[in-house]
Amino acid sequence: MVRVQKLVVDSVALIKNAPIKDIGEEIYSVIDVVNEVKDRETKRRLQVLPYDIIFCEPTPENIKHVSDFAKKNRRLC
């Protein structure tokens, strides 16, 4: 498996215990993703992750870029 330099994760990746560190070098998310986690098991795992999650909020320009990209990809399917 090829690892990417920067990986953005959502709550599903955390809840499903995806092999995040096997996929990405630097792990990014927004704090709301962690706040979405409600189950005890995932909360416990988040306390002892063997890697750091870098939290940052996207700018309006970032959101527009991702939205535009998603719209283009939707047309391909």
C-alpha positions in Angstrom: 0.0 0.0 0.0 1.3 3.5 -0.9 1.2 6.0 1.9 0.2 9.6 1.3 2.0 12.5 2.9 -1.2 14.1 4.3 -4.4 12.3 5.2 -7.7 13.9 6.3 -9.9 11.7 8.4 -13.5 11.8 9.5 -15.3 10.2 12.4 -16.0 7.0 10.4 -12.3 6.3 10.1 -11.9 6.6 13.8 -15.0 4.6 14.8 -14.2 1.8 12.3 -10.6 1.8 13.6 -9.2 2.2 10.1 -5.4 1.6 9.8 -4.9 5.4 9.5 -1.2 5.5 10.2 -0.6 2.8 7.5 -2.3 5.1 5.0 -0.9 8.6 5.8 2.2 10.2 7.2 0.5 13.2 8.7 -3.1 12.8 10.0 -5.4 15.8 9.8 -8.9 16.5 11.0 -11.2 19.1 12.5 -12.1 19.1 16.2 -15.7 18.5 15.4 -14.8 15.0 14.1 -13.6 14.0 17.6 -16.6 15.6 19.2 -18.8 13.3 17.0 -17.4 10.2 18.6 -19.9 8.9 21.3 -19.0 5.3 21.9 -16.7 4.4 24.8 -14.4 2.1 22.8 -13.5 4.7 20.2 -13.1 7.4 22.9 -10.6 5.1 24.7 -8.7 4.5 21.5 -8.5 8.3 20.9 -6.8 8.7 24.3 -3.9 6.4 23.4 -3.4 6.8 19.6 0.1 5.9 18.6 0.1 9.1 16.4 -0.9 12.7 16.6 -3.9 14.2 14.8 -3.3 17.7 13.5 -6.4 19.8 14.0 -7.1 22.7 11.7 -10.2 24.4 10.4 -10.6 24.7 6.6 -10.7 28.2 5.1 -13.6 29.2 2.9 -11.3 28.8 -0.1 -10.4 25.2 1.0 -14.1 24.3 1.2 -14.8 25.8 -2.2 -11.9 23.9 -3.7 -13.1 20.6 -2.3 -16.7 21.2 -3.2 -15.7 22.1 -6.8 -13.5 18.9 -7.0 -16.4 16.8 -5.7 -18.8 18.2 -8.2 -16.4 17.4 -11.1 -16.0 13.8 -9.8 -19.7 13.3 -9.5 -20.1 13.9 -13.2 -17.6 11.1 -13.9 -19.8 8.4 -12.3 
